[in-house]
C-alpha cells in the first residue's frame, strides 16, 4: 500500500501572493516554507489523533512514528510518511508474563524477553542475543503503515481542509512579513 497526498496551492493564488510581496520579493521562500511546515505539523497532529483510536497507541508515539520531512527555502515540499519507522514493542502494552513478555498485537508472546529501563531513562522490551548476559537488542513491532491497513485513508481524512489551512498560514506569514517591513 503506497500513496501520496497532495495539498496544492494554485498558480493564480501564487501570482496574487507574488503581487503582495513585490516590495519584499526575497521573503517569498520564507513565507512558503514556514506555511508548508506549519500546515504539515497540523496535519500530522490531526493524523495522530485519527490513528490512535484503532491502533491503541498514544498520540505522542504515533507522532514520532510519522516521519516528517520539512520544506526548506529552496524546496517547497513538506512530506509526511507513515510507513517508515518501526514502533518499539513497549508501546504495545507490553507486560512481563512468566518466562517472557506479552504484548497487544494479536496477543503475542516473546520467550526470554524482558522489560528494562536503561540508565538514560529509555524503557523497552529487550531480548538477549545469546545465552550470555550481554549483548541484547531492543524489540520493535510493525511500522504504523503496516499496523493500520487503512492508514493512508486516515491520513487522507486528516488532510481534509489542509488546502484552506495552507492559505490561512500563508496569509498569516505574509501579514507578519509586511508588519515587520513597516
N, C-alpha and C positions, 0 to 999 in steps of 0.2 A: 504494500500500500504506500504509494508515494503521491505527492501532490504539492502544489504551491498555491498560495492565496495571495492575490494582488490587491493592494489598496492603491488606487490611482488618483492622480491629480491632473485634470485636463489641461491641454495646451492653452486653451482660452484663459483658464484661471492662472496659468503660469505667466501669460502675457500681461494680465492685469497686475500680477504681483511685480513683474519687472517694471511696469509703469510707475507703480507706487514707490519702488525702491530706486528710481532713476537718480535721485540725489546721493544715494549711498550704494552703488552697484556692487561694491566688494562685500557687502553684508549678505547677499543672496545665499551663498553656501552655508553661512552660519544659520540663517533662518530655516533653510530646508533641512539641514542635518539635525538641528535641535527639535524641529517639529516632528520629523520622522521618528526620532528616538523616543520622544515623549509619547507619541501615538503607539509605537510598538510596545513600550513599557506598560501602557494602559491595557492593550490587547493581551499581553502576557498575563497580567493580573486577572483579567476577566476570564481568560482560558483556564487558569489555575483553579479559579472558583468553580468553573463548569466541570472540570475533570476530577476534582477532589471527591465529589459525591460517589460516583460509580467505582472509583479505584480504592477508596478508603484511606488514601494518603492525605497528609496535611498539605495545606495550600503552600507553605514555605518550601516543602520538599518538592512539590511539583514545579514551582517557580525555578528552583535550582536545576531541575531536570530539563526544562525548556531552554535550549541553547539560544542565546540572543547575540546576533552579530549587529553591531551598531552601524548607523550611517556615519560617514565622515564628510568633511568639507568637499572632498573630491569625488566621493562615491555616495550618491543619494539613494541608497537602498538599505533598509533595515530588514533583517531576516530573523524569523523565529523557526526553530526546528524542534519537533517533539520526538524525533527518532534517535537522537544522539546517545546521551549518557545512560548507563545502567544505574539503577537506583540501589543503594546499599540495602541489604536484607533486613537490617534493624528497623527500617521504616515500615516493614510489612507486619507489624505487631509480633515481632519475634519474641519467644519466651523459652526459657530453659525448661526442658522436659526429659526426665530420665537421663539417658546417655547422649543427649544431643539437644538440638534446638528445633522447635516447631515454629512455623510462620504461616501467614494467611494468604498464600497464593495456591488455592486448591488444597488447603490443609496439608502442606508438605512438611517433611522432617529431614534434618541434616544430622546423620550419625556422627558423633565425635565433634560436633560443632560446639562452640561456647560463645557466650556474650561477655565482652570485656570493654572496660573504659580505659583508654590509653592515657599515659601521663599528660598528653596535650589536651585531654578532655573529650577527645573523639570517642564515641561509643559505637560499637559494631558487632557483627557476628563474624567469628573467625574460625578457621579450621587449620590444624597443623598439616604441614606438607609431608611429614614422615612421622615415625614413632618418637623422634626426639622432640624436646621441648620447643626448640626453635629450628627452622623458621616457620612462620604461619602466614596465612593470607586472609584478607577480608573477602567475604562472600557478598555477591550482588544478585539482585533479582533482575527482571527484564527491564528494558528501557520503556519509557512511558508510552511510546508509539506501539510497542509490542503488547503492552499490558491492556491498553484500551483500543479495541479494534476500530471503534468509531472516533478516535482521537482527532482525525482530520475534520470530521463533521463537527465535532465540538469546537475546534479551532475556527472553523467557518462561522459557526454560530456566534462565537466571541468577536469576530471581525465585523459583524453587522453594525453598521453605523460608524465604522472606522474612517470612511471617507469624510464624513461630516466632522468627525473628531480631528482629522488631519487639517481640514480647513480652519477649524477653530484654533488649533495650535499654531498654524501659520499666522493667522490674524493676531494672536497674542504676541508672537515673536516680532512681527512687523511693528506692532504698537510699541513694544519695548525698544526696538532699534530707533524708531522715529522720535520717541521721547528722549532717548539718550543723546540723539543728534541735535536737539534743540538748544 
